[in-house]
Each structure stands twice: as structure tokens, then as C-alpha cells.
Amino acid sequence: MSDFTTTIGLEVHCQLLTQAKMFCRCSTDYIGKEPNTLVCPVCLGLPGSLPVLNQKVVELALRAALALHCQILPQTLFHRKNYFYPDLPKGYQISQYDLPIGIDGFLEFYSQGVRKKARIRRIHIEEDAGKLVHEGAFLPPGTSGVDCNRCGIPLVEIVTEPDLSSPEEARDCLMMLRNIVCYLEVSDGNMEEGSLRCDANISLSSSSLTGVKVEVKNMNSFRSVYRALSYEVERQRKLLEEGKPVFQETRHWDEIKGVTVSARGKEEAEDYRYFPDPDLLPFSLKTEMIEEIKSGLLELPLEKEERFMTQYELSQGEAEILVQDREIADFFEDTLRNFNKPRMVCNWIVTEVFRNLKELGTTISRAKITPSHLAELLKMVDRKEISGTMAKSVLEEMFTSGARAREIVTRRGMALINDEKELENIVKEVIEKNPQSVADYLSGKEKALQFLIGQVMKETRGQADPELTRNILIKVLSSEE
């Protein structure tokens, strides 16, 4: 098989967290709303209407550009990007072309445990188009419609250099980028609802072949990005090995069939006939504004991840899981203020806390449990007042009722039996009732010991100290050899 090099660059659109659209006062809360109810002459592009820039859009775009280490251009302006599509009522999109808000940045991330770096070519502001609707309650059967509620929603487009060399790197880079915009409250990063959309340019080359760039669209999850690019790598590889050409084109990812499908030839910048928007003057970014936003930036995910690894001695994988959600990372550190055992807290959060959140369909900020509640529970486990199994049951009730761990344990009459004499009596009763298991253990069958421990747990309704129970069982059984 020929030795090909994969080259990938990303183009990521992030919907900005503003209450009003980019150039008018229409609401951005369009999800689930009746079509064409959040529109006005400006976002519909009606004759005589004039756009007025929403300052919050510039502030959020600046926040993202600074977090991505971009050079902020002192003056920028908006262009009209001309193309026809049914959901683009003006016949052009207001965007930025040769003077974007930020250039020459970079993004660092981990992929397969190795620290990587992707350069950011540019980050620019633009408005979103509408949406074609092909089915739904508002449409007669067999018809399609145009919903303009999304027209004018503010976006930033973040374009990386082609620095990524595998589908895994592309996925992991996108995950870090999403974490950053969510941490900064620039975007909610919801890929399923379209708040974060990713296109990828991918090519394969070798020492004798120059790669041809193919654009892949319609990837609405991290899994889709990985699958689509993996498919495209193999598609292009096969063509090149057979001596066939790879065409420069735009392809759509078909999630159901698991293939990319040719959509159209790839456009170039000149196809869009960019020119400065005559209704929007160039604008300058004041140094004071830039410095104020820069000083207000929070600790970013990678910085937090590496601090967790150093300060709390967590593995890179453990730290990565915790920092993917800023609220989870804060919950972890708030719990440590009351119970300073990082690895134990981490293990409980990534297993039992995550499990309960998933089962209840909620987030940590909406859950009834607090960091101090979890700390109280873990202290009881650590002091061997209750077992880990008991604690899992207690935690479930804490999530559903909001009650404190001590209250639940007292009400249920739960207490770990760790009196050696009392446990020894129970162990002897279990041994007497299960002669075959005793014989099996004495003949070398280790599984029989687990069965006997289970029987002790059954007799004590799960309240026996598991470690002490095991030690007593081994001691008593040894005396019977």
C-alpha cells in the first residue's frame, strides 16, 4: 500500500450567545419557534432597510480571537458575500473578507495523549442564513418551505491552517475548540442544534503526488467528523492507488449510509464577488476594549487540564474528562475544599455523578446535589461509616430528593458493621450454612470466596465492611484446613 500523508484543515462556525441578531433587534431564540416569526425588514433584506451592528457580537468575537492567541487587526470592515440560495433572502451574506477581526492565532490540544498545535489562519464575523424545511407541522404534505428565523444570527467562523494529520486529530481539535467557546460563554457549542458547525478540507499526498483539497460538510457531531474524515481518507487513498484523479469538490456526509456524496464543485473566493458593504462603515477596535476583554478571560480548558495534572496528580485522561465541562471542573474543585482527596473525588464524579446526571437527563448546575453534599458522602465512605455500595444507593437518593448523606443514612438505619467479633459470628454462620462452597475454596477455587462474601453481605443487608469480611473469612477458613 502506498505511503500517503493526510492533511486536514477545519472551518468552524460558532453561533454567538447574543439575545439579539447581528444587525437588528430580532430575538436569536429561534429553536422550536413557528417559522418566520422572528424576522424584520433588516434580516429579511427588504428594500430601504439598514443594518446596525450589535456591539455584543464584536465583544464575543474578540473574546474568542484573544483566547485563540490571534493578532487583532486595528481596523476591520464587513463585505457582501454574493451567492444565491433560497434561504438567503438578500442574495448575499454580510461577512468579513480581507480584514477579519483576528489572524495568525493557534490552538493547543491533546490527541491520543500527545500535545498538538493547530495554527488559526483567521477568525471573522458573519451572519447566518435561514433554513430550508422539507417536513413538519407547518408544511402541507409534499412541499418545502423557507424559515428565515435564523437569518441574521451572529456567527464567528474560525479557520485553521491545514495542520491536522488524521481524523482523530481533527476530532480532538474540534472538541477543544468547542470547550473553549463554551468556557468563554461565546457559544453554547450545541452541534445537534447547529450552534457549532464544522466543515473540513482534506487531501492526501505522497512524495510523487500533490494532494487535491476536498471539502466535507454536514457533520453534526464529533463522531460524524471522525467517521466522515476516516471514510474520505480511504476513498481518496483507493482512487490514488488505482491511478484515478481526486477532484476538488464539496462533498456531504451521509450519516445513515456512512459515506460522503459529491454535492458541487468547490467555490473559490472570486466566485462570491466580495465587495465592502456600503451600508456598514469600517470600524476600529479600541486598545482599551481589547485589554479589558483580555484581562477578563477565564482559565481555559488546556490550562486547567494541565493544572489538574500537576496540582492534583491526575492522569491526562482523568483531567481531560473533568475539564470538558466548566461546571463539572468547578464542581470537582469545590468538592475538594471540603474533602481533599482528588483521585477519589475524580473517580466518583466520572462514574457515579455522571451516571446519575445521565439517568436524570440533567446537568450538574441543575442537579439537587452540591459539592458539600458529595464531600460529606465521601467522608463517610473514607471513614468506613458506610460501604461504597451503600454510598452509591445514598447518592441516587441525594440526586432525586436533595437530602444530605447523613440524613439518608440515619433514616435508613445504614451503618457499616466493622465490629470484628460481630462479623466473625456472622461469618461462622455463613460457613456452617454453605459447606460445599467451603470445600470448593479449600480445594483452590477462589470464586467460592466471593460467593461466601456475598452471603455475608446478604445476611447483613450489605452493611458488613467488605475488606474486614474478606480478612475474617480467610482467617476462619484457614483454621479449617
N, C-alpha and C positions, 0 to 999 in steps of 0.2 A: 504494500500500500504506500502511496506517495506521502511524503512528509510535508503537510500543509500547515501554514500559520494562520490562525484565526484572529481577525481584527474587528473589534466591536466598539461603536460609539452610541451613546444614548441621547435622545431628545425627550425631555420630561416636562409635561405641562402640569403645573400645580394651581389649583383654584384657590384664590386668596380668601382669607377669612374676613371679609368685609360684610357689613349689613346692607350696603347699597351697591349698585352696579358701578362700572368703571367710569361712565360719563353721564349718568343720570341718577335719580333718586329711587328707581325701582328696586324692590327687595331682591336679594340674592337667595332667598329661601324658596327655591322652586321645586324641590323634591316632593312629589306627590300632589302638587297643585294642578288645578284644571288648566289645560293648555291655553296659552296666550292670554293669561290674566295678569301677569306681572310684566307688562310692556307699556311703552310710551312712545311718542314720536321720535325721541332720540335713539332708543335702542332698536326701533323698527326702521330707522334711517329715512323717515319721511321728509319730503322737501321742506326746506326752511328751518329744520331743527338743528340745533348747535350743541356739540358735546362740551361738558365742563368736567375737568379731571377731578376725580375723587382723591384727596390728599392721602387718605389711609392706604390706598393702593401703592403709592410711592414709598411710604414708610415701611410697609411689609416687604416690598420688593428689595428695598435697601437692606432690611434685616437679613433676608436670605443671602443677598450678594456678599455682605460683610462676613456672615458665618461661613461662606464658602471661599473666603480669602480673596475675593475679587478686587481688582482695581476699579474704583468708582470713577466714572468719567465725569468731568466737571459740568458738562452740558450735554443734554440729550434731547431727542425730539421724537415725534410719532410720524410714522409713514402709513400710507394706504397700501395694503397688500391686495392686489386685484385678482379675484378669481370668481367664477360663477358656481354656485351650488344652491339648491332650493332653500336650505336653512340659513342662508346668508342674505338677509333682505336688502342690505345696502349695495350688494355686489362687490364689496371689498371689506377687508378686516383691518381695523386700526391696530398697528403693531409697531415694533421698532426694528430698524434695519442696520444701518452702518454705525449708528451711535446708540448702542444699548446702554442700559443702566450700569452694567458691570462686565468686565472682561478679565481674562487671564487669572482665574482662580484655581482652586484644587479641592479635592475631596479625598479623605483617607478613610479606609475601611479594612475590615478583616475578611479574608476569604480562605476557607479551609485552614484556619489558624495562622495564616500568613498576612502580615500587614501590607496593604496595597495602596496605590495612589492613582487617582484619575484626575487629569487636568480639566478644568472648566473653561471652555472656549468663551462662552458668553452667557449672560442671563438677561433676558429682556421682558418687557411688559407687553401684553396684548389682550384684546378682548376675545371672549369665546363666541362661537357661532351658536345657532339654535340646534334643534334635534328633529330628525325625521322619525315619525311614529307610524308603524305599519300595522299595529293591532292595539286594541284597548277599548274601554267602555265609551270613549268619546268619538269613536270612529264607526261608521257603517261598515258592515262586512265587506271584505274585498277592496277596501280603499286604504290610502295612506294620507298622512297629513304632516304639516309642519308646525312644531311647537316652538315659539320664539321666546319662551320664558327664560331660556338660558342665554339668549343674545345679550352681549354686553357684560357678562360675568367676567370679573378681572382674573387674569392668569399671569403667572410668570413661566417662561419657558427656559429651562436650564439645559444647555447643550454641552456635552462632554467632548473632549478630544477622543480619537479612536485609540484609547489606551488599554482597553479591556481585551483579554485574550481567550476568554472561554465563556460559555453560558453561565457557569457558576459565578464567575466574577461579575458579570452583568447583573445577575440577580442580587448578589450581595451588595454591590454598589448602589443599586436602586433601593434596597432595604435601608441602608444607612442614610441615603438622601431623604427617604420618607421620614425616618426617625428625626432627622434634623429639622425639617419643616414643621413636624408635629411638636417637637420640643419648643420651637420658637413661636408656636401658635401662628405661623404664617399660613398653614393649610391644615385641614383635618386629615389629609392623606388617604381618604377613603377611595380605594381603587374600584370597588364594586359600584359605587355611585358616580364614578367619573371625576372625583375631586383631584385624583392624581392619575395621569395617563402617560404611558411610556411608548415611544416608538424607538426602534433600534436600527442602526445601519451596520451591516455585517458583510465582510468579504473574506475570502480565503485566497492565500497566495503561497507561492513556493519560490525557490531560488530561480526558477525559469519562467514563472507565471506571475503577472501583476494582478492583484485582486480587483474585482468589479463590485462596486458597492450596491447592495440590495437593501431596501428599506422594508422593515417588517412592522405592521400596525395591528391594532385590535387586540392588544394583550392587556387583560384587565385584572391580573393578579401576578404575584411573584412566581407562582408555579407556571402560569402561562408564559411569562418571559423566559423562564428556563426551558420549558418544553418547546416553544416556538423557535428559539435560537438553536437548540440542540437539533431539531429537525432540519433547520436551514443549513447548519454545518454539514450534515450528512447529505442533504440534497445537492449542495454545491460541490462537495467532495466527489460525489458519484459522477456528476457532469464533467468535472475536470479530469478525473481518471479515465473517462471514456473519450476524452478529447473534444467534448462538446462545449459551446460557449455558455457563460453565465451572463444574462442580460441585466443591464441596470434598469431596475423597475421597483415599483411599490407592490408589496405582497401583503395580504391579510391573513392572519392566523385564524384557522377554523378550529375552535376548541373541541368541538364534538368529534370531528374526524381526525384531529391531531396532525393537520397538515397546513402548510402555507399555500395560498392561492394567489395567482397573479391578478392584480387589480388594474394597473395602468403603468405607463412609462413614468419614470421618476422625473419630477419637475426640477428645474434649476431656478436660481434667483431671478433671472431675466424673464422667466415665464410669468412672474407675478407683477411685473411692471411697477415696482415700488416707486413712490414719489412722496415727498413730505406732505402731510395732511395740512391743507390750507386753513382749516378751522381750528388747529391747535398749534400754538406758538412753541418754539423751542424753550426749554426751561433749564435753569441752573440748580444744582444741589448745593445748598449752603454747607460750609465746613462745620458749623455749629450743629446742624441737623445730623450730619454723618457721625460726628463724635458722640452726640447724645445717644444715638441708636447703638453705636458700637459699645459704649460703656454699659448699656443695659442688656447686652447679650448674656444669656444664661450659660452655665456649663453645658457643653454639647455632648452628645452620646459617646463619641470615642474618648473624649477626655474623661468622662465619668466612668466608662468601662475600664480604662487603664488605671484610674484611681482606685476603683473597687478591687482590681487585681493586686495592687500594691498595698493599699491600706487594710484590706480585709482578707488578703491572701486567698482570693477566689481564683478559680481557673478562668481562662479566657472565655470558654463556653458558658460557664455559670454567670460571669459578669455580663456577657453579651445578652443573655436571656433577660436579666434583670433590667438592663437599661433600654430595652426595646420600647418600653412604655415609661414615660417620665413619672407618671403617677405610681407605678409599681416600684421604680427606683427610689422615689421619695418614701414610699411605704416601708421599704426594706430598711432604709436608714433611720426612719422614725422608730421602727421596732427595736433597732439596736440601741437606741437611747435608754430603753428600759430593760433590755436583755442583750448583753453584749457578747453574743456567740454567733458571729457572722455566718459560718458554714451551716449551722443548724437552722438559723432563720432562713437562709437561702434555700435549703432543701425543702423546708415546709412551704415556702412561698411558691416555688416552681412545681411542686407536686400538689399538695392538698389545697392551698389557696387557689391556685389556677383551676383545679378540678371543680371546686365549689363555684367559682365565678362562671365557669363554662356551663355547669348544670343549671345555674340560676339565670343565665343569659344576661349578666350584668357586668359592670366594671368596678374596679376597686374603689373609685370615688363615690359610687352609688351604693356600695355594699354596707351592711349594718355592722360589720366588724371594723375595728380601728387598730392602729399599731399597738396601742397599750393593751388592748384586749388580747391580741395574739401573743404579746410578750408575757402576759400573765399566764396564758395556757402553757407556753413553752417552759416557763419557770417551773410549773407543776410537773411537767414531764422530766425536766432536768433534775429535779429533787426526788424523782421517783415516787411522787404522790399518786400519779396515775400512769398507766402504760401508754405507749404510742398508739395502740389500737383504741384505747378509751379516748385518747385525745382527738383522734380523727372523728369519732362519733360526737364528741363535745363540740368540735369545730363546726360540724354540719349544723348543729342547733344554734350556735353563735351566729352563723350566716343567716339563718331563717328567722330567728327571734331577736337578735341583738343583745341577748343576755350575756353576762360575764361568765367566764370559765368557772370560777369558784362557786358562783350561784348554781350553775348547772350540775356540777359535781356533787354539791351538798344536797341538792334536791333529789338527785337520782340515787343518792347513797353510794356513790362511786368512791372507792378508796383502794389503793394498791395494797394487797396483802404482802407485807415484807417481813413479817414475824417468822423467823426461821423454824421455831418449834411448831407453830400452827401449820406452816406449809409442809413440814415433814410428816405430820399426821395425815394431811390430805394426800400426800404423795404415797404413803404406805397403803392407804385405802385404795387408791387407783391401781397400784401394783397388784394388790390382792385380787382386784376385780378383772385384771387383764393378764392372766398367766401366759397366754400364747404370745402376746407382744413382748413380755419379759423374756420369754425363751428366745424369741426372734432377735432381740437386742443382744442377749448373751452369746448368740451364735454369730454375731458380727453384722447384723442388719441395722444400719444407722437410722433408717427411716422409722423403725419401731420406736426410737426415742422421741421423734417428733410427734408420733401418734400419742404417746404417753403424756407428753407436754400438753397436747391438745385436750386430753381427757382431764388434766388438772385444771386447765383454763375453763373447761365446761363445768366442772364441779364448783369453781369459784366465780362463775359468770364473768370470766375474763379479768378478774381482779388480782390474780396471782402475779407477782413480779416474775416476768419471763426468764430473766437471767438467773435469779435465785432459784427458780423452779428447776431449771436445767441442771444447775450445780447440785441441788439436793437429790434429784433423780439419779444422776450419775453416781453420787456417793452411796445412795441406798442400794442401787443395782449392783455396784461393785462389791458390796458386802455379801451379795447373794451368790457370787460366782464360786 
